[in-house]
Amino acid sequence: MTNHDQSDRGAEAQLDEGSAPPLEFRVRPTAVAEKAAPARRTSVTFYLSEGLRNRARAAYRSTSFEEQDSSWSEMINKALIAEVERREAEYNSGETFTASEEPLSPGRPIGF
């Protein structure tokens, strides 16, 4: 197991054990971002731990009515928007990064 794998497991273990996530994960998407969602939708495939998936599904099942999530996909979209907005605020003065249709590099970046 690499150091990166160990640090990933440590952070994941902290989240899976019921501790509160860091504050930056509690950022809610802005009303503007929710309304600015593109009409054209696409499918995205990614990997996550079984524990995180189960935790997220439990949160969705327990709160989807109160949060007015129309679907699991909508909840995942809200989470992604919140992280994108956090990074835009942190690294791009709150401005939207320039979008591209260019595919991302496969695999983990070297040095992580």
N, CA, C and O atoms as a GROMACS GRO file, in nm:
protein
  448
    1MET      N    1   0.085  -0.118   0.000
    1MET     CA    2   0.000   0.000   0.000
    1MET      C    3   0.089   0.124   0.000
    1MET      O    4   0.184   0.132   0.078
    2THR      N    5   0.058   0.219  -0.087
    2THR     CA    6   0.139   0.340  -0.096
    2THR      C    7   0.099   0.437   0.013
    2THR      O    8  -0.005   0.422   0.077
    3ASN      N    9   0.184   0.540   0.034
    3ASN     CA   10   0.151   0.643   0.132
    3ASN      C   11   0.022   0.713   0.096
    3ASN      O   12  -0.058   0.748   0.183
    4HIS      N   13   0.001   0.732  -0.036
    4HIS     CA   14  -0.122   0.800  -0.079
    4HIS      C   15  -0.243   0.715  -0.042
    4HIS      O   16  -0.343   0.767   0.007
    5ASP      N   17  -0.234   0.584  -0.066
    5ASP     CA   18  -0.345   0.496  -0.032
    5ASP      C   19  -0.373   0.500   0.118
    5ASP      O   20  -0.488   0.500   0.160
    6GLN      N   21  -0.266   0.504   0.197
    6GLN     CA   22  -0.284   0.508   0.342
    6GLN      C   23  -0.350   0.638   0.385
    6GLN      O   24  -0.439   0.637   0.470
    7SER      N   25  -0.308   0.750   0.327
    7SER     CA   26  -0.368   0.877   0.366
    7SER      C   27  -0.512   0.884   0.320
    7SER      O   28  -0.597   0.938   0.390
    8ASP      N   29  -0.542   0.828   0.201
    8ASP     CA   30  -0.681   0.823   0.155
    8ASP      C   31  -0.767   0.742   0.251
    8ASP      O   32  -0.878   0.783   0.286
    9ARG      N   33  -0.715   0.630   0.294
    9ARG     CA   34  -0.791   0.544   0.383
    9ARG      C   35  -0.810   0.611   0.518
    9ARG      O   36  -0.914   0.596   0.581
   10GLY      N   37  -0.709   0.685   0.563
   10GLY     CA   38  -0.721   0.755   0.691
   10GLY      C   39  -0.830   0.859   0.687
   10GLY      O   40  -0.911   0.868   0.779
   11ALA      N   41  -0.833   0.939   0.582
   11ALA     CA   42  -0.936   1.042   0.568
   11ALA      C   43  -1.073   0.978   0.552
   11ALA      O   44  -1.171   1.023   0.611
   12GLU      N   45  -1.078   0.872   0.472
   12GLU     CA   46  -1.204   0.804   0.451
   12GLU      C   47  -1.253   0.739   0.580
   12GLU      O   48  -1.372   0.742   0.610
   13ALA      N   49  -1.161   0.680   0.654
   13ALA     CA   50  -1.199   0.615   0.779
   13ALA      C   51  -1.257   0.718   0.876
   13ALA      O   52  -1.353   0.689   0.947
   14GLN      N   53  -1.199   0.837   0.877
   14GLN     CA   54  -1.251   0.941   0.965
   14GLN      C   55  -1.394   0.976   0.928
   14GLN      O   56  -1.479   0.994   1.015
   15LEU      N   57  -1.420   0.987   0.797
   15LEU     CA   58  -1.554   1.021   0.753
   15LEU      C   59  -1.651   0.906   0.778
   15LEU      O   60  -1.766   0.928   0.817
   16ASP      N   61  -1.605   0.782   0.754
   16ASP     CA   62  -1.692   0.666   0.771
   16ASP      C   63  -1.725   0.640   0.917
   16ASP      O   64  -1.828   0.577   0.945
   17GLU      N   65  -1.643   0.684   1.010
   17GLU     CA   66  -1.667   0.659   1.151
   17GLU      C   67  -1.768   0.754   1.212
   17GLU      O   68  -1.792   0.750   1.332
   18GLY      N   69  -1.827   0.839   1.132
   18GLY     CA   70  -1.932   0.927   1.181
   18GLY      C   71  -1.885   1.063   1.227
   18GLY      O   72  -1.966   1.142   1.276
   19SER      N   73  -1.756   1.093   1.214
   19SER     CA   74  -1.710   1.225   1.253
   19SER      C   75  -1.759   1.327   1.150
   19SER      O   76  -1.786   1.292   1.035
   20ALA      N   77  -1.768   1.450   1.191
   20ALA     CA   78  -1.815   1.556   1.102
   20ALA      C   79  -1.712   1.582   0.993
   20ALA      O   80  -1.593   1.587   1.022
   21PRO      N   81  -1.757   1.599   0.869
   21PRO     CA   82  -1.662   1.630   0.762
   21PRO      C   83  -1.608   1.771   0.780
   21PRO      O   84  -1.669   1.852   0.850
   22PRO      N   85  -1.493   1.800   0.717
   22PRO     CA   86  -1.438   1.936   0.726
   22PRO      C   87  -1.540   2.038   0.677
   22PRO      O   88  -1.626   2.005   0.595
   23LEU      N   89  -1.531   2.159   0.727
   23LEU     CA   90  -1.629   2.263   0.694
   23LEU      C   91  -1.644   2.286   0.544
   23LEU      O   92  -1.754   2.316   0.498
   24GLU      N   93  -1.535   2.275   0.466
   24GLU     CA   94  -1.546   2.304   0.324
   24GLU      C   95  -1.640   2.208   0.253
   24GLU      O   96  -1.689   2.240   0.145
   25PHE      N   97  -1.668   2.092   0.310
   25PHE     CA   98  -1.762   1.998   0.250
   25PHE      C   99  -1.906   2.034   0.283
   25PHE      O  100  -1.998   1.972   0.230
   26ARG      N  101  -1.927   2.132   0.368
   26ARG     CA  102  -2.061   2.172   0.407
   26ARG      C  103  -2.110   2.291   0.326
   26ARG      O  104  -2.219   2.343   0.353
   27VAL      N  105  -2.033   2.335   0.230
   27VAL     CA  106  -2.071   2.449   0.148
   27VAL      C  107  -2.192   2.409   0.064
   27VAL      O  108  -2.195   2.302   0.004
   28ARG      N  109  -2.292   2.496   0.062
   28ARG     CA  110  -2.412   2.469  -0.017
   28ARG      C  111  -2.399   2.542  -0.150
   28ARG      O  112  -2.347   2.654  -0.155
   29PRO      N  113  -2.445   2.481  -0.258
   29PRO     CA  114  -2.437   2.548  -0.388
   29PRO      C  115  -2.521   2.675  -0.389
   29PRO      O  116  -2.624   2.683  -0.322
   30THR      N  117  -2.476   2.772  -0.464
   30THR     CA  118  -2.550   2.897  -0.472
   30THR      C  119  -2.676   2.878  -0.556
   30THR      O  120  -2.684   2.785  -0.635
   31ALA      N  121  -2.771   2.965  -0.537
   31ALA     CA  122  -2.895   2.959  -0.615
   31ALA      C  123  -2.863   2.979  -0.763
   31ALA      O  124  -2.929   2.920  -0.849
   32VAL      N  125  -2.763   3.061  -0.793
   32VAL     CA  126  -2.725   3.086  -0.932
   32VAL      C  127  -2.676   2.956  -0.995
   32VAL      O  128  -2.713   2.925  -1.108
   33ALA      N  129  -2.592   2.881  -0.924
   33ALA     CA  130  -2.538   2.757  -0.978
   33ALA      C  131  -2.648   2.655  -1.002
   33ALA      O  132  -2.645   2.582  -1.101
   34GLU      N  133  -2.745   2.650  -0.912
   34GLU     CA  134  -2.854   2.554  -0.928
   34GLU      C  135  -2.936   2.585  -1.052
   34GLU      O  136  -2.980   2.492  -1.121
   35LYS      N  137  -2.957   2.712  -1.083
   35LYS     CA  138  -3.037   2.751  -1.199
   35LYS      C  139  -2.955   2.748  -1.327
   35LYS      O  140  -3.012   2.740  -1.436
   36ALA      N  141  -2.823   2.753  -1.316
   36ALA     CA  142  -2.738   2.760  -1.434
   36ALA      C  143  -2.700   2.622  -1.488
   36ALA      O  144  -2.619   2.612  -1.580
   37ALA      N  145  -2.757   2.516  -1.433
   37ALA     CA  146  -2.725   2.381  -1.479
   37ALA      C  147  -2.759   2.370  -1.628
   37ALA      O  148  -2.866   2.412  -1.671
   38PRO      N  149  -2.666   2.311  -1.705
   38PRO     CA  150  -2.692   2.299  -1.848
   38PRO      C  151  -2.808   2.204  -1.876
   38PRO      O  152  -2.832   2.109  -1.801
   39ALA      N  153  -2.881   2.231  -1.986
   39ALA     CA  154  -2.995   2.148  -2.023
   39ALA      C  155  -2.948   2.011  -2.072
   39ALA      O  156  -3.014   1.910  -2.048
   40ARG      N  157  -2.834   2.006  -2.141
   40ARG     CA  158  -2.782   1.880  -2.192
   40ARG      C  159  -2.714   1.805  -2.079
   40ARG      O  160  -2.627   1.859  -2.011
   41ARG      N  161  -2.753   1.681  -2.058
   41ARG     CA  162  -2.697   1.601  -1.950
   41ARG      C  163  -2.606   1.494  -2.008
   41ARG      O  164  -2.621   1.454  -2.123
   42THR      N  165  -2.512   1.448  -1.926
   42THR     CA  166  -2.420   1.344  -1.968
   42THR      C  167  -2.398   1.247  -1.853
   42THR      O  168  -2.422   1.282  -1.737
   43SER      N  169  -2.355   1.129  -1.884
   43SER     CA  170  -2.326   1.027  -1.783
   43SER      C  171  -2.179   1.037  -1.743
   43SER      O  172  -2.093   1.060  -1.827
   44VAL      N  173  -2.151   1.018  -1.614
   44VAL     CA  174  -2.015   1.024  -1.563
   44VAL      C  175  -1.990   0.898  -1.480
   44VAL      O  176  -2.074   0.858  -1.400
   45THR      N  177  -1.875   0.836  -1.501
   45THR     CA  178  -1.838   0.718  -1.425
   45THR      C  179  -1.717   0.751  -1.340
   45THR      O  180  -1.619   0.807  -1.389
   46PHE      N  181  -1.722   0.716  -1.211
   46PHE     CA  182  -1.609   0.736  -1.122
   46PHE      C  183  -1.614   0.633  -1.012
   46PHE      O  184  -1.715   0.565  -0.994
   47TYR      N  185  -1.505   0.620  -0.939
   47TYR     CA  186  -1.495   0.522  -0.832
   47TYR      C  187  -1.498   0.591  -0.697
   47TYR      O  188  -1.444   0.701  -0.681
   48LEU      N  189  -1.560   0.526  -0.600
   48LEU     CA  190  -1.555   0.570  -0.462
   48LEU      C  191  -1.566   0.446  -0.374
   48LEU      O  192  -1.608   0.340  -0.420
   49SER      N  193  -1.528   0.462  -0.251
   49SER     CA  194  -1.530   0.347  -0.161
   49SER      C  195  -1.674   0.303  -0.134
   49SER      O  196  -1.767   0.383  -0.141
   50GLU      N  197  -1.689   0.177  -0.103
   50GLU     CA  198  -1.821   0.124  -0.071
   50GLU      C  199  -1.878   0.194   0.052
   50GLU      O  200  -1.998   0.223   0.058
   51GLY      N  201  -1.791   0.220   0.151
   51GLY     CA  202  -1.836   0.288   0.273
   51GLY      C  203  -1.890   0.428   0.246
   51GLY      O  204  -1.993   0.466   0.301
   52LEU      N  205  -1.820   0.504   0.161
   52LEU     CA  206  -1.866   0.638   0.127
   52LEU      C  207  -1.996   0.631   0.048
   52LEU      O  208  -2.088   0.709   0.072
   53ARG      N  209  -2.003   0.538  -0.047
   53ARG     CA  210  -2.127   0.522  -0.124
   53ARG      C  211  -2.245   0.491  -0.032
   53ARG      O  212  -2.352   0.551  -0.045
   54ASN      N  213  -2.225   0.398   0.061
   54ASN     CA  214  -2.333   0.361   0.152
   54ASN      C  215  -2.372   0.476   0.243
   54ASN      O  216  -2.490   0.496   0.271
   55ARG      N  217  -2.273   0.552   0.289
   55ARG     CA  218  -2.300   0.668   0.374
   55ARG      C  219  -2.379   0.774   0.298
   55ARG      O  220  -2.475   0.830   0.351
   56ALA      N  221  -2.339   0.800   0.174
   56ALA     CA  222  -2.408   0.899   0.092
   56ALA      C  223  -2.550   0.853   0.060
   56ALA      O  224  -2.643   0.933   0.063
   57ARG      N  225  -2.568   0.726   0.029
   57ARG     CA  226  -2.702   0.674   0.001
   57ARG      C  227  -2.792   0.686   0.124
   57ARG      O  228  -2.910   0.720   0.112
   58ALA      N  229  -2.735   0.657   0.241
   58ALA     CA  230  -2.814   0.670   0.364
   58ALA      C  231  -2.854   0.816   0.388
   58ALA      O  232  -2.967   0.843   0.427
   59ALA      N  233  -2.762   0.908   0.363
   59ALA     CA  234  -2.793   1.051   0.378
   59ALA      C  235  -2.903   1.092   0.279
   59ALA      O  236  -2.994   1.167   0.315
   60TYR      N  237  -2.894   1.042   0.157
   60TYR     CA  238  -2.996   1.073   0.057
   60TYR      C  239  -3.132   1.019   0.101
   60TYR      O  240  -3.232   1.092   0.099
   61ARG      N  241  -3.136   0.893   0.139
   61ARG     CA  242  -3.263   0.832   0.180
   61ARG      C  243  -3.324   0.903   0.301
   61ARG      O  244  -3.446   0.917   0.311
   62SER      N  245  -3.238   0.948   0.391
   62SER     CA  246  -3.286   1.011   0.514
   62SER      C  247  -3.326   1.157   0.498
   62SER      O  248  -3.401   1.209   0.580
   63THR      N  249  -3.277   1.223   0.395
   63THR     CA  250  -3.297   1.368   0.384
   63THR      C  251  -3.353   1.416   0.251
   63THR      O  252  -3.376   1.536   0.235
   64SER      N  253  -3.376   1.328   0.156
   64SER     CA  254  -3.414   1.372   0.021
   64SER      C  255  -3.544   1.453   0.020
   64SER      O  256  -3.559   1.546  -0.059
   65PHE      N  257  -3.638   1.418   0.107
   65PHE     CA  258  -3.762   1.495   0.112
   65PHE      C  259  -3.737   1.636   0.164
   65PHE      O  260  -3.780   1.734   0.103
   66GLU      N  261  -3.666   1.646   0.277
   66GLU     CA  262  -3.639   1.777   0.338
   66GLU      C  263  -3.553   1.865   0.247
   66GLU      O  264  -3.572   1.987   0.242
   67GLU      N  265  -3.460   1.802   0.176
   67GLU     CA  266  -3.370   1.878   0.087
   67GLU      C  267  -3.430   1.898  -0.053
   67GLU      O  268  -3.371   1.965  -0.137
   68GLN      N  269  -3.547   1.840  -0.075
   68GLN     CA  270  -3.617   1.850  -0.203
   68GLN      C  271  -3.534   1.796  -0.320
   68GLN      O  272  -3.534   1.852  -0.430
   69ASP      N  273  -3.463   1.686  -0.294
   69ASP     CA  274  -3.389   1.618  -0.400
   69ASP      C  275  -3.487   1.536  -0.482
   69ASP      O  276  -3.557   1.451  -0.426
   70SER      N  277  -3.494   1.558  -0.609
   70SER     CA  278  -3.585   1.481  -0.693
   70SER      C  279  -3.529   1.343  -0.724
   70SER      O  280  -3.602   1.253  -0.764
   71SER      N  281  -3.396   1.327  -0.706
   71SER     CA  282  -3.332   1.199  -0.736
   71SER      C  283  -3.194   1.193  -0.669
   71SER      O  284  -3.141   1.293  -0.622
   72TRP      N  285  -3.137   1.072  -0.667
   72TRP     CA  286  -3.000   1.049  -0.620
   72TRP      C  287  -2.905   1.134  -0.704
   72TRP      O  288  -2.812   1.195  -0.652
   73SER      N  289  -2.929   1.138  -0.833
   73SER     CA  290  -2.845   1.215  -0.924
   73SER      C  291  -2.845   1.364  -0.887
   73SER      O  292  -2.741   1.430  -0.895
   74GLU      N  293  -2.961   1.416  -0.848
   74GLU     CA  294  -2.967   1.557  -0.809
   74GLU      C  295  -2.882   1.583  -0.684
   74GLU      O  296  -2.814   1.685  -0.676
   75MET      N  297  -2.886   1.492  -0.587
   75MET     CA  298  -2.804   1.511  -0.468
   75MET      C  299  -2.655   1.511  -0.503
   75MET      O  300  -2.579   1.593  -0.453
   76ILE      N  301  -2.614   1.419  -0.590
   76ILE     CA  302  -2.474   1.413  -0.632
   76ILE      C  303  -2.436   1.540  -0.706
   76ILE      O  304  -2.326   1.592  -0.689
   77ASN      N  305  -2.526   1.591  -0.789
   77ASN     CA  306  -2.501   1.718  -0.859
   77ASN      C  307  -2.482   1.833  -0.761
   77ASN      O  308  -2.392   1.915  -0.780
   78LYS      N  309  -2.564   1.840  -0.658
   78LYS     CA  310  -2.550   1.945  -0.556
   78LYS      C  311  -2.414   1.937  -0.488
   78LYS      O  312  -2.348   2.039  -0.465
   79ALA      N  313  -2.372   1.816  -0.454
   79ALA     CA  314  -2.242   1.798  -0.389
   79ALA      C  315  -2.128   1.841  -0.481
   79ALA      O  316  -2.033   1.906  -0.437
   80LEU      N  317  -2.136   1.805  -0.607
   80LEU     CA  318  -2.032   1.842  -0.703
   80LEU      C  319  -2.029   1.993  -0.725
   80LEU      O  320  -1.921   2.052  -0.732
   81ILE      N  321  -2.144   2.055  -0.736
   81ILE     CA  322  -2.149   2.201  -0.753
   81ILE      C  323  -2.085   2.271  -0.633
   81ILE      O  324  -2.012   2.369  -0.650
   82ALA      N  325  -2.114   2.222  -0.513
   82ALA     CA  326  -2.056   2.284  -0.393
   82ALA      C  327  -1.904   2.276  -0.395
   82ALA      O  328  -1.837   2.373  -0.359
   83GLU      N  329  -1.848   2.163  -0.435
   83GLU     CA  330  -1.702   2.149  -0.441
   83GLU      C  331  -1.642   2.234  -0.552
   83GLU      O  332  -1.537   2.295  -0.532
   84VAL      N  333  -1.706   2.239  -0.666
   84VAL     CA  334  -1.657   2.323  -0.776
   84VAL      C  335  -1.656   2.469  -0.734
   84VAL      O  336  -1.559   2.540  -0.758
   85GLU      N  337  -1.764   2.514  -0.670
   85GLU     CA  338  -1.770   2.654  -0.625
   85GLU      C  339  -1.664   2.682  -0.518
   85GLU      O  340  -1.608   2.792  -0.514
   86ARG      N  341  -1.638   2.586  -0.432
   86ARG     CA  342  -1.533   2.604  -0.331
   86ARG      C  343  -1.398   2.624  -0.398
   86ARG      O  344  -1.321   2.712  -0.359
   87ARG      N  345  -1.368   2.542  -0.498
   87ARG     CA  346  -1.240   2.553  -0.569
   87ARG      C  347  -1.232   2.681  -0.651
   87ARG      O  348  -1.125   2.742  -0.659
   88GLU      N  349  -1.341   2.722  -0.712
   88GLU     CA  350  -1.341   2.849  -0.785
   88GLU      C  351  -1.312   2.964  -0.690
   88GLU      O  352  -1.236   3.055  -0.724
   89ALA      N  353  -1.372   2.961  -0.572
   89ALA     CA  354  -1.348   3.067  -0.473
   89ALA      C  355  -1.204   3.063  -0.423
   89ALA      O  356  -1.141   3.168  -0.407
   90GLU      N  357  -1.153   2.945  -0.398
   90GLU     CA  358  -1.018   2.928  -0.342
   90GLU      C  359  -0.908   2.959  -0.443
   90GLU      O  360  -0.808   3.022  -0.408
   91TYR      N  361  -0.924   2.916  -0.567
   91TYR     CA  362  -0.815   2.920  -0.664
   91TYR      C  363  -0.838   3.012  -0.783
   91TYR      O  364  -0.747   3.032  -0.863
   92ASN      N  365  -0.959   3.067  -0.798
   92ASN     CA  366  -0.986   3.146  -0.919
   92ASN      C  367  -1.069   3.271  -0.887
   92ASN      O  368  -1.150   3.315  -0.969
   93SER      N  369  -1.049   3.327  -0.768
   93SER     CA  370  -1.118   3.449  -0.725
   93SER      C  371  -1.270   3.441  -0.741
   93SER      O  372  -1.336   3.541  -0.766
   94GLY      N  373  -1.324   3.320  -0.726
   94GLY     CA  374  -1.468   3.302  -0.736
   94GLY      C  375  -1.521   3.296  -0.878
   94GLY      O  376  -1.641   3.280  -0.898
   95GLU      N  377  -1.432   3.308  -0.975
   95GLU     CA  378  -1.473   3.304  -1.115
   95GLU      C  379  -1.478   3.161  -1.165
   95GLU      O  380  -1.406   3.074  -1.115
   96THR      N  381  -1.564   3.136  -1.263
   96THR     CA  382  -1.575   3.004  -1.324
   96THR      C  383  -1.448   2.974  -1.404
   96THR      O  384  -1.399   3.060  -1.477
   97PHE      N  385  -1.394   2.852  -1.390
   97PHE     CA  386  -1.282   2.811  -1.472
   97PHE      C  387  -1.330   2.792  -1.616
   97PHE      O  388  -1.448   2.764  -1.639
   98THR      N  389  -1.241   2.807  -1.711
   98THR     CA  390  -1.275   2.787  -1.850
   98THR      C  391  -1.304   2.639  -1.875
   98THR      O  392  -1.220   2.553  -1.847
   99ALA      N  393  -1.421   2.611  -1.928
   99ALA     CA  394  -1.462   2.472  -1.954
   99ALA      C  395  -1.396   2.419  -2.080
   99ALA      O  396  -1.357   2.496  -2.168
  100SER      N  397  -1.385   2.287  -2.088
  100SER     CA  398  -1.328   2.222  -2.205
  100SER      C  399  -1.392   2.085  -2.222
  100SER      O  400  -1.429   2.019  -2.125
  101GLU      N  401  -1.407   2.044  -2.346
  101GLU     CA  402  -1.458   1.910  -2.377
  101GLU      C  403  -1.344   1.808  -2.384
  101GLU      O  404  -1.368   1.690  -2.405
  102GLU      N  405  -1.219   1.855  -2.366
  102GLU     CA  406  -1.104   1.767  -2.373
  102GLU      C  407  -1.110   1.663  -2.261
  102GLU      O  408  -1.134   1.699  -2.145
  103PRO      N  409  -1.088   1.536  -2.294
  103PRO     CA  410  -1.095   1.432  -2.189
  103PRO      C  411  -0.987   1.452  -2.082
  103PRO      O  412  -0.878   1.500  -2.111
  104LEU      N  413  -1.020   1.413  -1.960
  104LEU     CA  414  -0.922   1.416  -1.852
  104LEU      C  415  -0.824   1.302  -1.869
  104LEU      O  416  -0.857   1.200  -1.930
  105SER      N  417  -0.703   1.319  -1.817
  105SER     CA  418  -0.606   1.211  -1.821
  105SER      C  419  -0.653   1.097  -1.734
  105SER      O  420  -0.701   1.120  -1.623
  106PRO      N  421  -0.639   0.973  -1.781
  106PRO     CA  422  -0.682   0.860  -1.698
  106PRO      C  423  -0.584   0.834  -1.584
  106PRO      O  424  -0.465   0.865  -1.595
  107GLY      N  425  -0.633   0.779  -1.477
  107GLY     CA  426  -0.548   0.740  -1.365
  107GLY      C  427  -0.514   0.854  -1.272
  107GLY      O  428  -0.557   0.968  -1.290
  108ARG      N  429  -0.436   0.820  -1.172
  108ARG     CA  430  -0.395   0.915  -1.069
  108ARG      C  431  -0.277   0.998  -1.119
  108ARG      O  432  -0.184   0.943  -1.176
  109PRO      N  433  -0.280   1.130  -1.098
  109PRO     CA  434  -0.167   1.213  -1.140
  109PRO      C  435  -0.038   1.173  -1.066
  109PRO      O  436  -0.043   1.135  -0.949
  110ILE      N  437   0.072   1.182  -1.132
  110ILE     CA  438   0.202   1.149  -1.073
  110ILE      C  439   0.231   1.248  -0.960
  110ILE      O  440   0.207   1.368  -0.976
  111GLY      N  441   0.281   1.199  -0.849
  111GLY     CA  442   0.319   1.285  -0.739
  111GLY      C  443   0.215   1.292  -0.628
  111GLY      O  444   0.236   1.361  -0.529
  112PHE      N  445   0.106   1.222  -0.643
  112PHE     CA  446   0.003   1.224  -0.538
  112PHE      C  447   0.011   1.099  -0.456
  112PHE      O  448  -0.067   1.081  -0.363
   0.00000   0.00000   0.00000
